[in-house]
Amino acid sequence: MTHVTRPDLPELEAYIKYLQKIWKNRWLTNNGEFVRLLEKKLADYLKVKNIILTSDGSLGILLTLKALNLTGEVITTPFTFAASTNAIIWDDLKPVFADIDHQTFNIDPQDVERRITASTSAILAVHIFGNPCNVEKLQNIADKYKLKLIYDAAHCFGVEYNKNSILNFGDASILSFHATKVFHTIEGGGIVVEDEKIDKTIRLLRNHGIQSEKEVILPGLNAKMNEFQAAMGLCNLENIDEKIRKRNHIYHHYKKCLESSGIIFQKVIASKFNYGYMPILLRSQSERNWVNLELMKKNIYSRKYFYPLITAHDYIRKISVGIFPLKRAEEISNRILCLPLYPDLKIDKVEEIVDTIKNIVR
């Protein structure tokens, strides 16, 4: 069985070495040695000032929205995983959806500006499949209307734009370190903020708002990463560049084999990319479904990622501030298919996938 992704695992012996120290110290959580070490190593690797590790990426978004003290409406994309929209709702904010660019699949800055009202407090943009948004235009809009600009950078481990870490744009960026990501800590996430005051607030919020043994100053949550997660991250960081090189090879093998078949690929604008996903656009929804089904018959599991749109779900339709026409997002969602891609995927399996697709789209 070939899944759309497969978690990377380090050599068991390498992980056991960390476990032995955890057993010896009996320090399992609460900002332990390995969490602090991973924060330092990740800040260096990702070329950011600092990073706040959390137990998962969704809580990272939740804490960031809370720390920025937002109210009212937040403009976001309908073409994404549910986590970012759910965080908006959990923070008692109203999601407003803007359409996407048909080439990059990212939120369209022009449509963002059209959705701004007196109640808008922030933009929550998503770098889809690790592909950078139009950060200059979004920042101009945020500055013009005095809005906070937050990036869901769940897919963006190691991604750069104009040779600068994509995590350094906006007021905050949130990474996911879920097991299916390019870099993972089993579950986990990270928050990058430039403002030291917001950084301090988020660190308080992730630990119940506790400032000292005698003083709790904020209504926080338990969003701390534990030592077992951090140990996995330290192991996986050791060979991350080699893993990304393997992804690069597989990604471009797909493109080379499929580019003459009328398949459309995402327009990537990163100066450094991590090749976390292999999204393709088929000519129609029926063709996409056909390819998906034929692959499934061979125990090869592709994914209609992201389908349906967030706005298709009843709970979103009930709470959103109106659902505006989202023609490009709907078109992309109906035609998108993510093909299997992970570092140890064999090239002969890639070619089997390619041949299956070619037999349908010819």
BAKOL-84144 format. One record per residue (C-alpha): residue in one letter; x, y, z. Coordinates in steps of 0.2 Angstrom, whole numbers, padded with zeros to 4 digits, always signed. Layout:
BEGIN
AXYZ...
//
This chain:
BEGIN
M+0000+0000+0000T+0007+0017-0005H+0000+0032+0005V+0000+0050-0001T+0013+0053+0013R+0023+0043+0025P+0031+0049+0042D+0050+0049+0042L+0058+0040+0057P+0076+0041+0063E+0086+0026+0067L+0079+0019+0083E+0096+0019+0092A+0097+0037+0089Y+0080+0040+0098I+0084+0028+0112K+0099+0038+0117Y+0088+0053+0120L+0075+0042+0129Q+0089+0035+0141K+0093+0053+0146I+0074+0057+0149W+0073+0041+0160K+0088+0046+0169N+0082+0065+0172R+0064+0061+0174W+0060+0078+0166L+0046+0074+0154T+0039+0091+0150N+0038+0109+0156N+0051+0117+0145G+0064+0103+0148E+0082+0102+0141F+0077+0095+0124V+0063+0107+0121R+0075+0122+0124L+0089+0114+0114L+0077+0111+0099E+0071+0129+0100K+0089+0135+0098K+0093+0123+0084L+0077+0126+0075A+0080+0145+0076D+0097+0143+0069Y+0092+0131+0055L+0076+0142+0050K+0086+0158+0051V+0074+0166+0063K+0076+0176+0079N+0068+0163+0090I+0054+0150+0089I+0041+0145+0102L+0038+0126+0102T+0020+0120+0105S+0012+0103+0107D+0004+0105+0090G+0002+0118+0076S-0017+0121+0078L-0014+0127+0096G+0000+0138+0089I-0013+0147+0079L-0025+0148+0093L-0012+0156+0105T-0006+0168+0092L-0023+0175+0088K-0026+0177+0107A-0009+0185+0110L-0013+0198+0096N-0029+0203+0105L-0040+0202+0090T-0058+0206+0088G-0072+0205+0075E-0067+0198+0058V-0052+0189+0051I-0050+0187+0032T-0043+0170+0027T-0043+0157+0013P-0056+0143+0010F-0043+0132+0001T-0034+0125+0016F-0035+0112+0031A-0049+0116+0044A-0036+0120+0058S-0033+0138+0053T-0052+0142+0052N-0056+0132+0067A-0043+0142+0077I-0052+0158+0071I-0069+0152+0078W-0061+0145+0094D-0054+0163+0098D-0072+0170+0096L-0068+0178+0079K-0078+0178+0063P-0069+0170+0047V-0072+0180+0031F-0066+0170+0015A-0057+0178+0000D-0054+0169-0016I-0037+0162-0021D-0024+0164-0036H-0027+0151-0049Q-0008+0148-0051T+0000+0149-0034F-0016+0142-0025N-0013+0156-0012I-0025+0169-0006D-0028+0183-0018P-0023+0200-0011Q-0035+0210-0022D-0050+0199-0015V-0043+0201+0003E-0044+0220+0001R-0062+0219-0006R-0067+0209+0010I-0061+0222+0022T-0074+0231+0033A-0074+0241+0049S-0074+0225+0059T-0059+0217+0051S-0044+0215+0063A-0032+0203+0054I-0028+0193+0039L-0024+0175+0041A-0015+0169+0025V-0009+0151+0022H+0006+0147+0012I-0002+0133+0003F+0009+0117+0001G+0024+0128+0007N+0022+0140-0008P+0024+0158-0002C+0010+0170-0003N+0012+0187-0011V+0019+0194+0005E+0023+0211-0002K+0005+0215-0007L-0003+0207+0009Q+0009+0218+0020N+0004+0233+0010I-0014+0230+0013A-0011+0226+0031D-0002+0242+0034K-0015+0252+0024Y-0029+0246+0035K-0019+0244+0051L-0022+0225+0052K-0012+0211+0059L-0005+0199+0047I-0003+0181+0052Y+0003+0167+0042D-0001+0149+0043A+0015+0142+0038A+0011+0124+0042H+0019+0117+0026C+0034+0129+0026F+0048+0121+0035G+0065+0128+0028V+0056+0138+0014E+0063+0154+0009Y+0057+0169-0002N+0070+0180-0010K+0083+0171+0001N+0074+0176+0017S+0065+0164+0028I+0047+0165+0024L+0044+0164+0043N+0051+0182+0045F+0036+0190+0036G+0020+0197+0044D+0017+0198+0063A+0018+0180+0066S+0020+0163+0057I+0015+0146+0063L+0023+0130+0058S+0016+0112+0060F+0027+0098+0065H+0014+0084+0063A+0020+0067+0058T+0015+0070+0040K+0026+0085+0038V+0043+0087+0030F+0050+0089+0048H+0041+0082+0062T+0041+0080+0081I+0027+0067+0080E+0014+0080+0085G+0020+0098+0087G+0021+0116+0081G+0031+0132+0082I+0027+0150+0082V+0039+0164+0075V+0036+0182+0081E+0047+0197+0080D+0039+0207+0094E+0047+0202+0110K+0031+0207+0120I+0020+0196+0110D+0033+0182+0111K+0033+0183+0130T+0014+0183+0130I+0013+0167+0119R+0025+0158+0131L+0014+0163+0145L-0002+0157+0136R+0006+0140+0132N+0008+0136+0150H-0008+0141+0158G-0003+0159+0160I+0009+0155+0174Q+0022+0168+0178S+0029+0160+0194E+0024+0147+0207K+0013+0160+0215E+0006+0170+0201V-0005+0166+0186I-0008+0182+0175L-0016+0176+0159P-0030+0163+0155G-0018+0151+0146L-0019+0134+0140N-0008+0118+0141A+0001+0119+0124K+0018+0114+0129M+0029+0102+0119N+0036+0088+0129E+0053+0080+0129F+0048+0065+0119Q+0042+0076+0105A+0058+0087+0106A+0069+0072+0106M+0061+0066+0090G+0063+0083+0082L+0082+0083+0087C+0084+0066+0078N+0075+0071+0063L+0084+0088+0061E+0100+0079+0059N+0097+0073+0042I+0083+0085+0036D+0093+0092+0021E+0096+0074+0014K+0077+0071+0016I+0073+0087+0007R+0085+0083-0007K+0076+0066-0010R+0060+0075-0010N+0066+0087-0023H+0072+0072-0034I+0055+0064-0033Y+0045+0080-0036H+0055+0084-0052H+0054+0067-0058Y+0035+0068-0057K+0035+0085-0066K+0047+0079-0080C+0036+0064-0083L+0020+0073-0083E+0023+0090-0090S+0019+0084-0108S+0002+0077-0103G-0007+0093-0100I-0006+0092-0082I-0005+0109-0073F+0007+0111-0058Q+0007+0124-0044K+0017+0140-0048V+0030+0140-0035I+0038+0157-0031A+0050+0151-0017S+0068+0154-0018K+0071+0139-0007F+0058+0125-0007N+0055+0109+0003Y+0045+0099-0009G+0032+0093+0004Y+0018+0090-0008M+0015+0085-0026P-0001+0094-0031I-0007+0092-0049L-0022+0099-0058L-0032+0088-0069R-0043+0095-0083S-0060+0092-0074Q-0067+0085-0058S-0072+0069-0066E-0055+0066-0073R-0048+0070-0056N-0060+0057-0048W-0055+0045-0061V-0037+0046-0058N-0039+0045-0039L-0050+0029-0041E-0038+0020-0053L-0024+0023-0042M-0034+0017-0027K-0037+0001-0037K-0018-0002-0036N-0017+0002-0018I-0010+0019-0021Y-0018+0032-0011S-0018+0050-0018R-0028+0064-0009K-0040+0077-0015Y-0031+0090-0005F-0040+0102-0002Y-0058+0096-0006P-0071+0101-0002L-0068+0119+0002I-0069+0124+0020T-0084+0135+0015A-0094+0119+0010H-0095+0113+0028D-0112+0117+0037Y-0104+0123+0053I-0094+0136+0043R-0108+0142+0033K-0118+0145+0049I-0105+0155+0058S-0096+0164+0043V-0099+0182+0039G-0107+0178+0022I-0100+0166+0009F-0094+0176-0006P-0092+0169-0023L-0075+0159-0023K-0075+0153-0041R-0056+0150-0042A-0055+0141-0026E-0069+0130-0031E-0062+0126-0048I-0045+0122-0040S-0053+0112-0026N-0063+0102-0039R-0047+0098-0050I-0033+0096-0037L-0025+0079-0033C-0010+0077-0022L+0001+0062-0027P+0012+0051-0015L+0028+0060-0011Y+0040+0055+0004P+0059+0053+0004D+0059+0034+0003L+0046+0033-0011K+0054+0022-0025I+0056+0029-0042D+0048+0014-0050K+0032+0017-0039V+0032+0035-0046E+0033+0029-0063E+0019+0017-0060I+0009+0032-0054V+0014+0042-0069D+0009+0028-0081T-0008+0027-0073I-0011+0045-0075K-0005+0046-0093N-0017+0031-0098I-0032+0042-0092V-0027+0060-0098R-0020+0056-0115
//
